[in-house]
Amino acid sequence: MPIHHAARSGPCQVNAEAVQHSSRGIGLELVRQLVSDPSNVVVAMCRDPARASKLSALKAAAPGQLYVVALDVGSEASIRGSVAEVEGILGSKGLDYLYNNAAITDGGRRLGVRFLVRRIVGHAPANVAGPALMGTVYLPLLEKGRRKVIVNMTSGLASIGLDFGAKNAMYSISKTALNMLVRIQAGKDAADLIAYVVDPGSRQVEESVERLIRLATTATAESSGRFLRHDGEQVPW
């Protein structure tokens, strides 16, 4: 998971892991594009920074500031423990964006009525509880920011309306729960917070991330509590 803070006029962002860690895939590309702006400060989070060679290479060459912090999004202790380090990096500054992009998947299995409950339990920490706790423990930093945006990565598989059936059953169930979490985050008690879920789609990763960043930086209060595609179109719940 990366955390990005803009030192001057750019946005402050916390970017969490996707199905991949921030050391590869969508997470890595988010970091790459964010640190291409020299005004940005990005904190990239992954389980083992010492082994994140691609992040290290980005850090050495990035126009913007990049920090790498250890985080296991399936561990409450790890999430809570990451806050002090991020506060130390940002100093008196807050965060404008929190990207929760972490998930595990059951590999596309189709499970019927007899699915195992332990599979749900196994998916819940990273796919639901992790993003929920990230939103909670990083809220004070977001409240100090200028934008206060939480971006939770979901999937079209989580849409009951689109009805993809039993494909990737546990992943779909957990992401549907994440969608409901965002509806709660966007409630009346957080009037100045913009929180939404977004399906990054299956496009080339560079194009998908470009759209994700554009959506985050242009999101308004009307975006809050919505299920969006990377191009801003609404997805049926």
C-alpha positions as CSV (number, residue, x, y, z in Angstrom):
1,M,0.0,0.0,0.0
2,P,1.4,3.4,-0.9
3,I,0.7,6.7,0.9
4,H,1.1,9.8,-1.2
5,H,1.3,13.3,0.1
6,A,1.7,16.3,-2.1
7,A,4.2,18.7,-0.7
8,R,2.9,21.8,-2.5
9,S,-0.2,22.2,-4.6
10,G,-0.7,18.5,-5.5
11,P,-2.9,16.1,-3.6
12,C,-2.0,14.2,-0.4
13,Q,-2.8,10.5,-0.9
14,V,-2.7,7.2,1.0
15,N,-2.8,4.4,-1.5
16,A,-3.4,0.9,-0.3
17,E,-2.8,-2.4,-1.9
18,A,-4.9,-3.9,-4.7
19,V,-5.3,-7.6,-5.4
20,Q,-1.6,-7.2,-5.9
21,H,0.6,-5.4,-3.4
22,S,1.8,-1.9,-4.1
23,S,5.1,-3.6,-5.2
24,R,3.4,-4.8,-8.4
25,G,0.4,-4.6,-10.6
26,I,-2.2,-1.7,-10.1
27,G,-0.6,-0.8,-6.8
28,L,2.9,-0.3,-8.3
29,E,1.5,1.6,-11.3
30,L,-0.4,3.9,-8.9
31,V,2.8,4.7,-7.1
32,R,4.7,5.2,-10.4
33,Q,2.2,7.7,-11.7
34,L,1.8,9.5,-8.5
35,V,5.5,10.1,-7.9
36,S,5.9,11.3,-11.5
37,D,4.6,14.6,-10.1
38,P,7.5,16.3,-8.2
39,S,5.0,18.0,-5.9
40,N,3.7,14.7,-4.5
41,V,4.8,12.8,-1.4
42,V,3.9,9.1,-1.7
43,V,4.1,6.5,1.0
44,A,4.0,3.0,-0.5
45,M,3.0,0.2,1.7
46,C,3.8,-3.5,1.3
47,R,4.4,-6.5,3.5
48,D,8.2,-6.5,3.1
49,P,9.8,-3.3,1.9
50,A,13.3,-5.0,1.9
51,R,12.1,-7.3,-0.9
52,A,10.2,-4.6,-2.9
53,S,12.9,-4.1,-5.5
54,K,10.6,-2.3,-8.0
55,L,9.5,0.2,-5.3
56,S,13.1,0.8,-4.4
57,A,13.9,1.5,-8.1
58,L,11.0,4.0,-8.3
59,K,12.2,5.7,-5.1
60,A,15.7,6.2,-6.5
61,A,14.3,7.7,-9.8
62,A,11.1,9.4,-8.7
63,P,10.6,13.2,-9.2
64,G,8.2,13.2,-6.3
65,Q,9.0,12.0,-2.8
66,L,8.5,8.3,-2.1
67,Y,8.6,6.4,1.2
68,V,8.0,2.7,1.7
69,V,6.4,1.5,4.9
70,A,5.7,-2.1,6.0
71,L,2.0,-3.1,6.1
72,D,0.0,-6.3,6.2
73,V,-3.5,-5.2,5.4
74,G,-4.9,-8.4,6.9
75,S,-3.3,-7.6,10.3
76,E,-5.0,-5.2,12.7
77,A,-1.7,-4.7,14.6
78,S,0.2,-3.9,11.4
79,I,-2.4,-1.4,10.3
80,R,-2.6,0.4,13.6
81,G,1.2,0.3,13.9
82,S,1.7,2.0,10.5
83,V,0.0,5.2,11.5
84,A,2.9,6.6,13.7
85,E,5.4,6.1,10.9
86,V,3.2,7.8,8.4
87,E,2.6,10.7,10.8
88,G,6.4,11.0,11.2
89,I,6.7,11.3,7.4
90,L,4.0,13.8,6.9
91,G,4.7,16.0,10.0
92,S,2.0,18.6,10.3
93,K,0.5,17.8,6.9
94,G,-2.6,15.7,6.4
95,L,-3.7,13.4,3.7
96,D,-6.0,14.2,0.7
97,Y,-6.5,10.7,-0.5
98,L,-6.6,7.2,0.9
99,Y,-6.6,4.4,-1.7
100,N,-7.7,1.0,-0.2
101,N,-6.7,-1.4,-3.0
102,A,-6.1,-4.6,-1.1
103,A,-7.7,-8.0,-1.6
104,I,-7.3,-11.7,-1.7
105,T,-9.1,-14.0,-4.1
106,D,-10.2,-17.6,-4.1
107,G,-8.9,-18.1,-7.7
108,G,-12.2,-18.1,-9.5
109,R,-13.8,-21.0,-7.8
110,R,-17.5,-21.6,-8.3
111,L,-19.1,-22.6,-5.0
112,G,-22.7,-23.4,-4.5
113,V,-24.9,-23.8,-1.3
114,R,-22.3,-26.1,0.3
115,F,-19.4,-23.6,0.3
116,L,-17.2,-23.6,3.4
117,V,-17.7,-20.9,5.9
118,R,-14.0,-20.8,6.7
119,R,-13.5,-19.4,3.1
120,I,-15.6,-16.4,4.0
121,V,-13.7,-15.9,7.3
122,G,-10.4,-16.2,5.3
123,H,-11.3,-13.4,2.9
124,A,-12.8,-11.0,5.4
125,P,-9.6,-9.6,7.1
126,A,-8.0,-8.3,3.9
127,N,-11.0,-7.6,1.8
128,V,-13.4,-6.0,4.4
129,A,-11.9,-5.5,7.8
130,G,-8.6,-4.1,6.5
131,P,-10.1,-1.3,4.4
132,A,-12.5,-0.5,7.3
133,L,-9.7,-0.2,9.8
134,M,-7.6,1.8,7.4
135,G,-10.4,4.3,7.0
136,T,-10.8,4.5,10.8
137,V,-7.1,4.9,11.8
138,Y,-6.2,7.3,9.0
139,L,-9.3,9.4,9.4
140,P,-7.5,12.0,11.6
141,L,-4.9,12.5,8.9
142,L,-7.6,12.8,6.2
143,E,-9.4,15.4,8.4
144,K,-6.3,17.5,8.2
145,G,-6.1,17.2,4.4
146,R,-7.6,19.3,1.7
147,R,-9.6,16.7,-0.1
148,K,-10.5,13.9,2.4
149,V,-11.1,11.2,-0.2
150,I,-11.2,7.4,0.5
151,V,-11.0,5.3,-2.7
152,N,-11.9,1.6,-2.0
153,M,-11.2,-0.7,-4.9
154,T,-14.0,-3.2,-5.7
155,S,-15.0,-5.3,-8.7
156,G,-17.9,-5.7,-11.0
157,L,-18.1,-9.2,-9.5
158,A,-19.5,-7.5,-6.4
159,S,-22.5,-6.1,-8.2
160,I,-25.7,-8.0,-7.4
161,G,-27.4,-6.2,-10.2
162,L,-24.9,-7.3,-12.8
163,D,-25.2,-10.9,-11.6
164,F,-22.0,-12.6,-12.6
165,G,-23.3,-15.7,-10.7
166,A,-21.0,-17.9,-8.5
167,K,-17.8,-16.9,-10.3
168,N,-15.1,-16.1,-7.7
169,A,-17.7,-16.6,-5.0
170,M,-15.8,-15.6,-1.8
171,Y,-14.1,-12.7,-3.4
172,S,-17.5,-11.5,-4.7
173,I,-19.1,-11.8,-1.3
174,S,-16.3,-10.0,0.5
175,K,-16.3,-7.1,-2.1
176,T,-20.0,-6.8,-1.8
177,A,-19.5,-6.3,1.9
178,L,-16.9,-3.7,1.1
179,N,-19.4,-1.8,-1.0
180,M,-21.8,-1.6,1.9
181,L,-18.9,-0.4,4.1
182,V,-18.5,2.6,1.8
183,R,-22.2,3.4,2.0
184,I,-21.7,3.7,5.8
185,Q,-18.4,5.7,5.5
186,A,-20.3,8.2,3.3
187,G,-23.0,8.7,5.9
188,K,-24.2,11.9,7.3
189,D,-21.7,11.8,10.2
190,A,-18.9,12.4,7.7
191,A,-20.3,15.2,5.6
192,D,-16.9,16.5,4.4
193,L,-15.6,13.0,3.6
194,I,-15.8,11.6,0.0
195,A,-15.8,7.8,0.1
196,Y,-16.6,5.6,-2.9
197,V,-15.9,2.1,-4.4
198,V,-14.5,1.8,-7.9
199,D,-14.1,-1.1,-10.3
200,P,-10.7,-0.6,-12.0
201,G,-11.8,-2.8,-14.9
202,S,-9.7,-5.0,-17.1
203,R,-8.0,-2.4,-19.3
204,Q,-4.2,-2.0,-19.6
205,V,-2.9,-1.2,-16.1
206,E,-1.5,2.2,-17.2
207,E,-4.8,3.4,-18.7
208,S,-6.8,2.0,-15.7
209,V,-4.6,3.8,-13.2
210,E,-4.7,7.1,-15.2
211,R,-8.5,7.0,-14.9
212,L,-8.5,6.0,-11.3
213,I,-6.3,9.0,-10.4
214,R,-8.4,11.3,-12.6
215,L,-11.6,10.1,-10.9
216,A,-10.1,10.6,-7.4
217,T,-8.9,14.1,-8.0
218,T,-12.2,15.2,-9.6
219,A,-14.6,13.4,-7.2
220,T,-17.2,15.6,-5.5
221,A,-19.6,15.1,-2.6
222,E,-22.0,13.6,-5.2
223,S,-19.5,10.8,-5.8
224,S,-19.6,9.8,-2.1
225,G,-21.3,6.5,-1.3
226,R,-21.4,5.4,-4.9
227,F,-20.2,2.3,-6.8
228,L,-18.3,3.6,-9.9
229,R,-16.4,2.4,-12.8
230,H,-12.9,3.8,-13.5
231,D,-14.5,6.2,-16.0
232,G,-16.9,7.6,-13.4
233,E,-20.0,5.7,-14.6
234,Q,-22.2,4.2,-11.9
235,V,-22.4,0.5,-11.5
236,P,-25.6,-1.2,-10.2
237,W,-25.3,-2.3,-6.6
